Amino acid sequence: MVNIAILGFGTVGSGVAEVIQENAVSITHNAAQEIGVKTIVDIRGFPDSPFAPKIIRDFSVVERDPDIQIVVETIGGKTVAYDYTKRALEAGKSVVTSNKELVASCGHELLEIARRKNVNYLFEASVGGGIPIIRPITQCLTANELDEIYGILNGTTNYILTRMITDAAPFSEILKDAQRLGYAEADPTADVEGYDAARKICILADLCFGKSVDPDRLWVEGISGVTLEDVEYARRLGYKIKLLGRAYRLQDGRIAAYVAPHLISKTSLLSNVDGVMNGIVVHGNALGECMFYGAGAGKRPTASAVVADVIDAVKHLKTRKYLGWEESQPGYVADIHEIPFRWYLRTGSGLETIGRAFGDVRLISYPGEYPGAGPGEYAFATPWMTGRELAEKTAGMEIRSKFRIL
């Protein structure tokens, strides 16, 4: 019997306990030994839960218990979760987590402690929820030189953008629906402004390219500025608007990494990833391109990924799995304004101003053509140019929307 402790008995933590109990036979078979939840740490009591007798408040009980070999951290955040994770690793216990914020910000340090203590720090559920992505990157795709990873990494924003397309309803209205349905938090900032996706793409970039990317230094744009006019004009171009986290190698050895709304072609693999689903595309020099698709969040999908890591940790109780990355040097992540893109622009400036700045461009819209479009509004796609070049060309123009085209 391998005993585990669960830290935090919220949505994911309770899901982990339930999955281990319900799937005990198959889990025992896959792990080659029985796994049991011995202790749950939470400041709440949950008296109506069948797991109530296992719930305690004092983490130090877990820390000192030699019978607990694996700790599952589902608290979230970087404060208490960081303290408990560090103490568990220092106590010689492997830790499994779904905490993307902690992994993105402190993963290098925690993985170094795990290496020193010859234990494991595993975090499959921190990026894609139920989508297996970290294990494929670190095991199945290791014969490849990975040069790009990008995708739809947040189900809340994908749900909102999908509904804006299908229902022609504005962002604010769909956001309220998402909150009512439980897809968005009461404070949706982390989702709709792109911070959740930023933490995830940092973890993926760390693993793919071998050096740390600080989420606090990443260029991040959200979807709160996307309008129905933008959705319609993208459709006319043969595109959909999606929020993407993206990281790729540059020829000089640096990487580009950022989060932003993009116009993506309807022929793209990601264009049909709709609703709350996530999709992640990986490109390798031997494999080419492949996509991982599935539920990126939710109690049961995330719990399934956590329990898979628990099984992996059980299999490696005496032999540590290699998982980690190096610290990066200043300048490793390129200034996003140096990177060329094609751009979609929606502007209130007139044709003469557009012509002086960009020459002959294909206009997507004309004044008054689309309901809600302001007088004198035009939309068009630019040639390839950097963000700095775009800023110079649009100086003095009334820019209403500006998105990258993938």
C-alpha positions as CSV (number, residue, x, y, z in Angstrom):
1,M,0.0,0.0,0.0
2,V,1.3,3.5,-1.0
3,N,-0.3,6.2,1.2
4,I,-0.9,9.7,-0.2
5,A,-2.1,12.9,1.3
6,I,-4.2,15.5,-0.5
7,L,-3.7,19.2,0.3
8,G,-6.9,21.1,-0.5
9,F,-10.3,19.4,-0.7
10,G,-11.9,21.7,-3.3
11,T,-13.0,20.8,-6.8
12,V,-9.8,19.0,-7.9
13,G,-8.8,17.6,-4.5
14,S,-12.2,16.0,-3.9
15,G,-12.1,14.7,-7.5
16,V,-8.7,13.0,-6.9
17,A,-10.1,11.3,-3.8
18,E,-13.2,10.1,-5.7
19,V,-11.2,8.8,-8.7
20,I,-8.8,6.9,-6.5
21,Q,-11.7,5.3,-4.6
22,E,-13.9,4.5,-7.6
23,N,-11.2,3.2,-9.9
24,A,-9.2,1.4,-7.2
25,V,-9.0,-1.9,-9.1
26,S,-7.6,-0.5,-12.4
27,I,-5.3,2.0,-10.5
28,T,-3.9,-0.9,-8.4
29,H,-3.3,-2.9,-11.6
30,N,-1.6,0.0,-13.4
31,A,0.5,1.0,-10.4
32,A,1.3,-2.6,-9.5
33,Q,0.3,-1.9,-5.9
34,E,-2.6,-0.4,-4.0
35,I,-2.8,3.4,-3.5
36,G,-4.8,4.8,-0.7
37,V,-5.7,8.3,0.6
38,K,-4.5,8.4,4.2
39,T,-4.9,12.1,5.0
40,I,-6.5,15.2,3.6
41,V,-5.5,18.7,4.7
42,D,-8.0,21.5,4.6
43,I,-9.1,24.3,6.9
44,R,-12.7,23.3,6.2
45,G,-14.3,20.2,7.8
46,F,-16.6,18.9,5.1
47,P,-18.7,16.9,7.7
48,D,-21.0,15.5,5.0
49,S,-18.2,14.0,2.9
50,P,-17.4,10.3,3.1
51,F,-13.8,11.4,3.4
52,A,-14.5,13.6,6.5
53,P,-12.7,11.2,8.9
54,K,-9.4,11.7,7.0
55,I,-9.5,15.6,7.0
56,I,-7.2,17.5,9.3
57,R,-6.0,21.1,9.5
58,D,-2.3,20.7,10.4
59,F,0.0,20.1,7.5
60,S,2.9,19.2,9.8
61,V,1.2,15.9,10.6
62,V,1.6,15.0,6.9
63,E,5.1,16.4,6.9
64,R,6.2,14.2,9.8
65,D,4.3,11.0,8.8
66,P,6.8,8.5,7.3
67,D,4.0,6.4,5.9
68,I,2.9,9.1,3.5
69,Q,5.1,8.9,0.5
70,I,3.3,11.1,-2.0
71,V,1.6,14.5,-1.5
72,V,-1.1,15.8,-3.9
73,E,-1.2,19.6,-3.9
74,T,-4.5,21.1,-5.2
75,I,-4.6,24.3,-3.1
76,G,-3.6,26.7,-5.9
77,G,-1.7,29.9,-5.7
78,K,1.8,30.7,-4.6
79,T,1.6,31.2,-0.9
80,V,0.5,28.3,1.3
81,A,0.9,25.9,-1.7
82,Y,4.5,26.9,-2.1
83,D,5.3,26.5,1.6
84,Y,3.7,23.1,1.8
85,T,5.2,21.9,-1.5
86,K,8.7,22.9,-0.5
87,R,8.3,21.3,3.0
88,A,6.9,18.1,1.5
89,L,9.8,17.8,-1.0
90,E,12.4,18.6,1.7
91,A,10.8,15.8,3.8
92,G,11.6,13.3,1.1
93,K,8.0,13.0,-0.3
94,S,7.1,13.2,-4.0
95,V,4.6,15.9,-4.9
96,V,2.0,15.9,-7.6
97,T,0.2,19.2,-8.4
98,S,-2.4,20.8,-10.7
99,N,-1.1,24.3,-9.7
100,K,-0.1,26.1,-12.9
101,E,0.7,29.4,-11.1
102,L,3.1,27.7,-8.7
103,V,4.8,25.6,-11.5
104,A,5.2,28.5,-13.8
105,S,6.7,30.8,-11.2
106,C,8.6,28.4,-8.9
107,G,9.0,25.2,-10.9
108,H,12.7,25.4,-11.4
109,E,13.4,25.8,-7.7
110,L,11.0,23.1,-6.7
111,L,12.3,20.7,-9.3
112,E,15.9,21.3,-8.0
113,I,14.7,20.4,-4.5
114,A,13.1,17.2,-5.9
115,R,16.3,16.4,-7.7
116,R,18.4,16.9,-4.5
117,K,16.1,14.8,-2.4
118,N,15.7,12.1,-5.2
119,V,11.9,12.4,-5.3
120,N,9.5,13.6,-8.0
121,Y,7.6,16.8,-8.6
122,L,5.0,16.1,-11.3
123,F,2.4,18.4,-12.8
124,E,0.7,17.0,-15.8
125,A,-2.6,18.6,-14.8
126,S,-1.2,22.1,-14.6
127,V,-1.5,22.8,-18.3
128,G,-4.1,20.9,-20.1
129,G,-6.4,19.7,-17.4
130,G,-7.3,16.3,-18.7
131,I,-5.3,16.6,-21.9
132,P,-2.0,14.6,-21.7
133,I,0.6,17.0,-22.9
134,I,3.6,17.2,-20.5
135,R,4.2,13.4,-20.5
136,P,4.2,13.4,-24.4
137,I,6.6,16.3,-24.5
138,T,9.0,14.8,-21.9
139,Q,8.7,11.2,-23.1
140,C,7.1,10.5,-26.5
141,L,8.5,13.4,-28.4
142,T,12.1,13.5,-27.0
143,A,13.6,12.2,-30.3
144,N,12.4,15.5,-31.8
145,E,13.9,19.0,-31.8
146,L,10.8,20.8,-30.8
147,D,10.6,24.3,-32.4
148,E,7.0,25.5,-31.7
149,I,4.1,25.0,-29.3
150,Y,0.9,26.9,-29.3
151,G,-2.7,26.5,-28.6
152,I,-6.0,27.3,-27.0
153,L,-5.1,26.9,-23.3
154,N,-8.1,28.4,-21.6
155,G,-11.7,27.0,-21.8
156,T,-13.4,30.1,-20.5
157,T,-12.1,32.4,-23.2
158,N,-12.7,29.8,-25.9
159,Y,-16.3,29.4,-24.8
160,I,-16.8,33.2,-24.9
161,L,-15.3,33.5,-28.4
162,T,-17.2,30.5,-29.7
163,R,-20.5,31.9,-28.4
164,M,-19.7,35.3,-29.9
165,I,-19.4,33.6,-33.3
166,T,-22.4,31.3,-33.1
167,D,-24.8,33.6,-31.2
168,A,-23.7,37.0,-32.5
169,A,-23.9,38.2,-28.8
170,P,-21.4,40.7,-27.3
171,F,-18.5,39.8,-25.0
172,S,-20.2,41.2,-21.9
173,E,-23.4,39.2,-22.4
174,I,-21.5,35.9,-23.0
175,L,-19.3,36.5,-20.0
176,K,-22.3,36.7,-17.7
177,D,-23.6,33.4,-19.2
178,A,-20.2,31.8,-18.6
179,Q,-20.3,32.9,-15.0
180,R,-23.8,31.6,-14.5
181,L,-22.8,28.2,-16.0
182,G,-19.7,28.0,-13.9
183,Y,-17.2,28.3,-16.8
184,A,-16.0,31.7,-15.5
185,E,-15.1,32.8,-12.0
186,A,-16.9,35.7,-10.3
187,D,-13.6,37.6,-11.0
188,P,-12.8,36.4,-14.5
189,T,-9.6,38.6,-14.9
190,A,-7.1,35.7,-14.9
191,D,-9.0,34.0,-17.7
192,V,-10.3,36.9,-20.0
193,E,-7.1,39.0,-19.7
194,G,-4.9,36.0,-20.6
195,Y,-3.0,35.4,-17.4
196,D,-4.1,31.8,-17.0
197,A,-3.0,31.0,-20.6
198,A,0.3,32.8,-19.9
199,R,1.2,30.5,-17.0
200,K,0.5,27.5,-19.1
201,I,2.5,28.5,-22.1
202,C,5.4,29.3,-19.8
203,I,5.4,25.8,-18.5
204,L,5.2,24.3,-22.0
205,A,8.0,26.6,-23.2
206,D,10.2,25.6,-20.2
207,L,9.8,21.9,-21.1
208,C,10.0,22.3,-24.9
209,F,13.1,24.6,-25.0
210,G,14.8,23.7,-21.7
211,K,15.0,27.2,-20.1
212,S,12.7,29.1,-17.7
213,V,10.2,31.7,-19.0
214,D,9.0,34.1,-16.3
215,P,5.2,34.5,-16.6
216,D,5.5,38.0,-15.0
217,R,7.6,39.1,-18.0
218,L,5.5,37.7,-20.8
219,W,3.6,39.8,-23.3
220,V,-0.1,39.1,-22.5
221,E,-3.3,40.3,-24.2
222,G,-6.8,39.1,-23.4
223,I,-10.1,39.0,-25.2
224,S,-12.0,41.8,-23.5
225,G,-11.4,44.1,-26.6
226,V,-12.8,41.6,-29.1
227,T,-16.1,43.0,-30.7
228,L,-18.8,41.5,-32.9
229,E,-17.5,43.6,-35.7
230,D,-14.1,41.9,-35.4
231,V,-15.8,38.4,-35.4
232,E,-17.7,39.3,-38.6
233,Y,-14.7,40.8,-40.3
234,A,-12.6,37.7,-39.4
235,R,-15.3,35.5,-40.9
236,R,-15.1,37.4,-44.2
237,L,-11.4,36.8,-44.3
238,G,-11.9,33.0,-43.7
239,Y,-10.7,33.2,-40.1
240,K,-11.9,32.7,-36.5
241,I,-10.7,34.6,-33.5
242,K,-9.0,32.5,-30.8
243,L,-6.9,33.3,-27.8
244,L,-3.6,31.5,-28.2
245,G,-0.6,31.0,-26.0
246,R,2.4,30.6,-28.3
247,A,6.1,29.9,-28.0
248,Y,8.7,29.2,-30.7
249,R,12.4,29.2,-31.4
250,L,14.0,32.0,-33.3
251,Q,17.0,31.5,-35.6
252,D,19.3,33.3,-33.1
253,G,18.6,30.9,-30.3
254,R,16.1,33.1,-28.4
255,I,12.4,32.3,-28.2
256,A,9.3,34.3,-28.9
257,A,6.6,33.7,-26.2
258,Y,3.4,35.5,-25.7
259,V,-0.4,35.3,-25.3
260,A,-2.8,37.2,-27.6
261,P,-6.0,36.9,-29.6
262,H,-5.3,35.7,-33.2
263,L,-7.2,35.4,-36.4
264,I,-6.6,31.7,-37.4
265,S,-7.6,30.2,-40.7
266,K,-10.7,28.0,-40.8
267,T,-8.4,25.3,-42.3
268,S,-6.3,25.2,-39.2
269,L,-6.5,22.3,-36.8
270,L,-7.4,24.7,-34.0
271,S,-10.3,26.4,-35.8
272,N,-12.8,23.7,-34.8
273,V,-11.7,23.6,-31.1
274,D,-14.8,25.2,-29.8
275,G,-16.7,25.7,-26.5
276,V,-14.8,25.0,-23.3
277,M,-12.4,22.6,-25.1
278,N,-8.6,23.1,-25.4
279,G,-6.3,22.2,-28.2
280,I,-2.4,22.3,-28.2
281,V,-0.3,22.0,-31.3
282,V,3.3,20.8,-31.1
283,H,5.8,21.0,-34.0
284,G,9.0,18.9,-34.1
285,N,11.6,18.5,-36.8
286,A,11.0,14.7,-37.1
287,L,7.3,14.5,-36.2
288,G,6.0,17.5,-38.0
289,E,2.8,18.9,-36.5
290,C,0.4,17.1,-34.1
291,M,-2.4,18.3,-31.9
292,F,-3.7,17.3,-28.5
293,Y,-7.3,18.0,-27.9
294,G,-9.7,17.6,-24.9
295,A,-11.2,19.0,-21.8
296,G,-8.8,21.6,-20.4
297,A,-10.4,21.9,-17.0
298,G,-13.1,20.5,-14.8
299,K,-13.2,18.3,-11.8
300,R,-13.0,14.9,-13.3
301,P,-10.7,15.5,-16.3
302,T,-8.2,17.4,-14.1
303,A,-8.4,14.7,-11.3
304,S,-7.7,12.0,-13.9
305,A,-4.5,13.7,-14.9
306,V,-3.5,14.2,-11.3
307,V,-4.1,10.5,-10.5
308,A,-2.1,9.5,-13.5
309,D,0.8,11.4,-12.1
310,V,0.3,9.7,-8.7
311,I,0.5,6.3,-10.4
312,D,3.7,7.5,-12.2
313,A,5.2,8.6,-8.9
314,V,4.4,5.2,-7.3
315,K,6.2,3.6,-10.2
316,H,9.2,5.8,-9.5
317,L,9.4,5.8,-5.7
318,K,13.0,4.6,-5.8
319,T,14.1,6.1,-9.1
320,R,13.5,9.8,-9.8
321,K,12.2,10.8,-13.2
322,Y,14.2,13.5,-15.0
323,L,12.0,16.6,-15.4
324,G,13.3,20.1,-15.3
325,W,14.8,23.1,-17.0
326,E,17.6,25.6,-16.6
327,E,17.4,29.2,-15.6
328,S,17.4,31.5,-18.5
329,Q,19.6,34.6,-19.1
330,P,18.2,38.1,-19.6
331,G,17.1,38.5,-23.3
332,Y,16.3,34.9,-23.8
333,V,12.7,35.8,-24.5
334,A,12.7,38.2,-27.4
335,D,10.9,41.5,-27.3
336,I,7.6,40.7,-28.9
337,H,7.6,44.1,-30.7
338,E,10.7,42.9,-32.7
339,I,8.8,39.9,-34.1
340,P,7.1,40.2,-37.5
341,F,3.4,39.2,-37.9
342,R,0.6,39.9,-40.3
343,W,-2.0,42.1,-38.6
344,Y,-5.7,42.6,-38.7
345,L,-6.7,46.2,-38.1
346,R,-10.1,47.9,-37.6
347,T,-9.9,51.7,-37.8
348,G,-12.0,54.8,-37.9
349,S,-9.4,56.6,-40.1
350,G,-10.2,57.3,-43.7
351,L,-9.0,55.7,-46.9
352,E,-6.5,58.4,-47.6
353,T,-4.9,57.9,-44.2
354,I,-4.8,54.1,-44.7
355,G,-3.4,54.5,-48.2
356,R,-0.5,56.7,-47.0
357,A,0.4,54.2,-44.2
358,F,-0.1,50.9,-46.0
359,G,-0.5,51.5,-49.7
360,D,-3.0,49.3,-51.5
361,V,-4.6,46.9,-49.0
362,R,-7.6,44.6,-49.4
363,L,-10.4,46.1,-47.4
364,I,-12.8,43.8,-45.6
365,S,-15.4,46.3,-44.7
366,Y,-16.8,49.7,-45.8
367,P,-18.5,52.4,-43.7
368,G,-22.0,51.4,-42.5
369,E,-21.8,48.0,-44.2
370,Y,-22.0,46.1,-40.9
371,P,-24.6,46.9,-38.2
372,G,-22.9,48.5,-35.3
373,A,-19.9,49.6,-37.3
374,G,-19.2,53.3,-36.8
375,P,-19.2,55.8,-39.6
376,G,-16.0,55.7,-41.6
377,E,-14.9,52.4,-40.2
378,Y,-12.6,50.1,-42.3
379,A,-11.0,46.8,-41.6
380,F,-8.1,45.2,-43.4
381,A,-5.1,42.8,-43.1
382,T,-1.5,44.2,-43.4
383,P,1.6,42.6,-44.9
384,W,4.2,41.2,-42.5
385,M,5.7,43.7,-40.1
386,T,7.0,44.0,-36.6
387,G,4.9,45.6,-33.8
388,R,7.3,48.6,-33.9
389,E,6.8,49.1,-37.6
390,L,3.0,48.8,-37.2
391,A,3.1,51.4,-34.4
392,E,5.0,53.8,-36.6
393,K,2.6,53.3,-39.5
394,T,-0.5,53.8,-37.4
395,A,0.7,56.8,-35.4
396,G,-2.1,59.3,-35.4
397,M,-4.6,56.7,-36.8
398,E,-7.8,55.8,-34.8
399,I,-7.2,52.1,-34.2
400,R,-10.2,50.3,-32.8
401,S,-8.9,46.7,-33.0
402,K,-5.5,45.2,-33.6
403,F,-4.9,41.4,-33.7
404,R,-2.2,39.1,-35.1
405,I,-3.0,36.7,-38.0
406,L,-1.6,33.2,-37.7
